[in-house]
Amino acid sequence: MSTSITNDLAERVLQRLGLDGRPAVDPDGLAALYRSWCRAVPFDNVRKLIALHGTAPTDTPLPGLDATEFFEQWLAHGVGGTCWPSANALTALADACGFTARRVTASMYDRNEPSHGTTIVTLDGAEWLIDSSMLTDRPLPLSTTEPTAIDDPVFASTAAPVPEGWLIGFPQPDGSQLPCRTMSPDATPLASYAERYEVSRTWSPFNEHVHLRRNDGHRIVTISDGWKVVRTAGGHVDEELTGSAMRVALSEMGLSDEILDGLAAALPRTLGG
């Protein structure tokens, strides 16, 4: 498993993200990198579903935790990953761009269990959260002394300092906030990410139904459990995806026919089969 990527791969990824070369190593550059990620790299469980329900041997590691392999699959098929592989990949890309980034483990729903991987960047003595799952569209500033926030009707997020690091709140499709507490502000080894990713094989909310989340300009688009929810500043619009509509919606999110064929073969009911 790799925690770094080559310069050549980084350039290819940045080009696909629509960035003209490497961003400046400053707050504006970090904001440009993360905004581009949020609008191009989905948080999704498609490859995990294929691995869990397809023909791969059960002792085959879950896909995407190697940063190089993650990006090659995204470049070829438009597919991302769940929190553990996508956080590792985003950390690797930030590192390749010259930022000081670290993988961090957190507890989704604030349940005091290591269930989420995220990325924190240290820049000129300040800390910023760039989360590959929350997709807050701009880096969330982190302070050890006072609460911070992203003040936006769509991407509103908060961070409060706590002994374990920070308690994060980020928006759901219906506008409510979901809590997530870092287990520690310190870096997590990739081996721990691999262990937690494999633990999720036995139980996870992302093991049975398609889930995909990606920003589309000033909108959050979420596909989950047979529904597509588009959240804007004016609220959210829900659309049930029946029959072939699920495949059409995933294709519109950039997933290739090849990856969708693999999903249909592994879990036929997901795409209306």
Buried (B, 14 or more C-beta within 10 A) or exposed (E): BBBEBEEEBBBBBBEBBEBEEBBEBEBEBBBBBBBBBBBBBBBBBBBBBBBBBBEBEEEEBBBBBBBBBBBBBBBEBBBBBBBBBBBBBBBBBBBBBEBEBBBBBBBBEBEEEBBBBBBBBEBEEEBBBBBBBBBBBBBBBBEEEEEBEBEBEBBBBBBBBBEBBBBBBBBBBEEEEEBBBBBEBEBBEBEBBBEBBEBBBEEBBBBBBBBBBBBEEBBBBBBBEBBBBBBBEEEBEEEEBEEEBBBBBBBEBBBBEEBBEBBBBBBEEBBBE
